[in-house]
Amino acid sequence: MKTIKLLPAILLAFSIFQSASAQSDKTQRNICIKTEKIKVSGTCDMDKQRTETAAYAVEEVKSAIWDMYSQTLVIIYSLF
């Protein structure tokens, strides 16, 4: 009798944990979004502003961040 009462509790706990882990994977939701890292040379904040402005001029670009110290531009864009 104890096992009959314990079985629904175990099934309920299992289903809660499965739904929680299924919702934590956000990469499945952003199938049409890509991220690229590009090496871009520059030395000052004006180069940063010019680089990011030029990247944002492209219609599909959602985010463009240039890091002066690592000299990399991280672009997030959509495919459609």
BELSULKA-V770819 format. One record per pair of residues at least 12 apart in sequence whose ideal C-beta (glycine too) atoms are under 6 Angstrom apart, sorted by the first residue. I is the first residue (numbers start at 1). J is the second residue. If there is no record, write none. Layout:
[[I:J] [I:J]]
This chain:
[[32:78] [32:79] [32:80] [33:78] [34:77] [35:76] [36:75] [37:72] [37:74] [38:73] [39:72] [40:73] [41:71] [48:66] [48:68] [51:66] [51:73] [52:64] [52:66] [55:75] [60:77] [60:78] [61:75] [61:77] [62:76] [63:76]]
